[in-house]
Amino acid sequence: MTAVDPGRTEGGDYDLSNPINSFIDVVRRLVFQPVSFFAGLPRRGNFINPLVFALICYEISAILGGLLGLAGGEPDRGLGPFIVSLVVAPIGGAIGLLILAGILHLLVRLIVGVGNSGFGATFRIASYATVVNLVGWIPIIGSLVALVYGIYLSTLGIREMHETTTGKAALIVLIPVGVILLIVLVGLFVAGAVLVSSPAPAR
């Protein structure tokens, strides 16, 4: 667990005044220096900077995924759906980000306790973990890498920013992942049961 100076300045957030260089720098630190990145982030402050970073990641993923679909000639990936996805990606991403941050922070309060660093810290963790979307658009491999590294980043972020143990941080991150996987498995089981029980079509 990294000691944190409560009086440090907000030097670690994505910088809107230098958007391109700052974005590249944040991505680089998240990939190669995630522990020091999260340890150096402000615990409180405005949500705009991390939110904009997340929206850029969502938009890049939508653009690259859409272009891949267009290049592959997929019938459901025409120009119209591609343009729609560019509009929907940041809107849906922002809503999903707020929901995810809310769920994670509820678990932080339950597991870490009231002495945590606040919702602002959790929101930053969720926002910067969206960096995995930069590879998530790649079929199969990208999704797997995004899932694994997203869990890793979120665990490190919660551990460093809420000053807790790795075990508690991992538990906070894995509970929502486990619930989602359980819902998917139940859905697949129900769908399979419906297909098996459906009468064969008459000839």
N, C-alpha and C positions, 0 to 999 in steps of 0.2 A: 504494500500500500504506500502510495507516494504522499509525502507531506506537502501541504498546500499553504501558500502564503495568502491569507484572506485579503490582504491589501493590494494584491497585484492588479495591474490594469488589464483591460479587455484587449489583449494583444493577439489572442489565438483564434478569434472568429474569422469567418470569411469576410473579406474587406470589399464593400461595394464601391469604394472610391478607386479601386484597382482591380476590376472584376476578372479579367482574363488571367493575369499573373497570379492573383490571389487564389483563383480556382485551381490552377495548376499546382500551386504550392500546397494547398489544403489536401488535394488528392494525393500528392506525393507523400505528405506526412502521414496521412491515414493508411497508406499502403506500407510505408517503410518505417514509420515511427509512431504507431498508434498510441502507445502508452504515454509518451511525452506529449503527444498532441492533446489527448483528453486531460492529462494532468495540468496542462497550461491553459485550458479553456476557462473563461469566466463562468461562475456558477449562476449568475443573474445578469440581467440586461435585456435589451430589446430582442424580440424573436425574429426580426426581419432578416438579419444577415444569415443565420442558419437556415431559415425557411427558403430564402432565395437560392442558396446553395442546393438544397434538396430539390427545388423545382427545376433547376438547371439539369440536375442528374436525371430526373424523370423525363424531361424534354429530350435530352440527348438519347436516352434509351428508346423513346418513342420514335425519334427520327431514324436511328440506326436500324431498329427492328422493322420499321415501316419500309425503309429502303431495301432491306434484305427480302422482305415479302414481295415487293415489287419486282426485284431482280429475279426472284425465283418463280415468278409468274403464278403465284397462288391466286385462285379465283376470288377469294374473299379479301384480298389485299390490293384492291384497286386504288386509284388516286383519291376517290371520295372518302373511303374509310381511312386512308392514310392522313388526309387533312383533318378529319374528325378526331383521329387519335392524337394529333398534335394539340388540339384544343382541350380534349378531355383529360389528357395525361397530367397537366399541372393542377387542374381542378380536383380530379379524383385523388391525385397524389397528396395535395394539401389536406383534404378531408381525411384520408387514410392516415396521414402523418399525425394529425391531431388526435385521432382515435387511438392509434398505437401508443403515442406518448402518454395519453390519459390512462390507458390500461397498465403500461409499464410503471407509471408513477404511483398508481394505486398499489401495485405489488411492492414497490419500493417502500411505501409507507407501512405496509403490512409486515414486510420482512426486515427491512433496515431499521424502521422506526421513525418517529417524528423528528429525530435529529438529522434527517437527510438534508441535502443541499437545495431542495426545492424543485418545483415543476420546471423552472427554467433550465436547470441542469439536465433533467430527463428529456426535455424537448430538444436540446442541443444534441444529446446522444442519438436520439431517433433521427434527427435531421442529417447529421453527418454520416450515419450508418447507411444512408441512401446512396453513398458512393458506389455501393455494390451494383447499383442499377446500370453503371457504365459497362458492365460485362453481362448483366442479367438478360440482355436481349439475344445473346448468342444461344442457339438451340441446345438444349440438354446440358451441355458442359457449363455454359454460362449460368444457367439457373442453379445448378448444383454448387458452383463456386460462390455465387451470390448468397445462397442460403447459408453455407458453412461460414463464409467470411463475415456475413452479416451478424450471425450469432456470436462469432469471435469478437468483432468490433463492439457490439452492444454490451457484451460481458465486460470487456476492458473498460468501456466508457462508464458503466454503472459502478464498477469497482473503484475507478480513479475519482470520478466526480462526486460520488456519494460516500467515498471513503469507507468502503466496506470490504468484506472478504471476497475472494474469487468464487467460493462456493455459493455464497448468498447471491452474488451478481449473476452467476450462471443459472441459478434457480429462478430468478426473476425473469430472465430472458427465455428460458426453456419452457416455462409454464404456458405462455401464449402459443409457442410453437407446438407444444404437445396437444393443446386444445384444438388448434387448427388441423393438425394431422388426424386427430380423433374424429373431427367432424367430416373430413374428407373420406376417411375409411368407412364411417357409418353411411355416408352418402353412396359410396361405391357398393357397399353391401346391400343397401336398400335397392339401388338400381339393378344390381345383379339378381336379387330376389324377384323383382318385378318382371325382369326379362325371362327368368326361368319359369315363373308361374303363368306367364301369358300363354293363352291357347295358340296352337299352331294355326296359321291361316288356312282356310278351306281351299281345296284345289278344284 
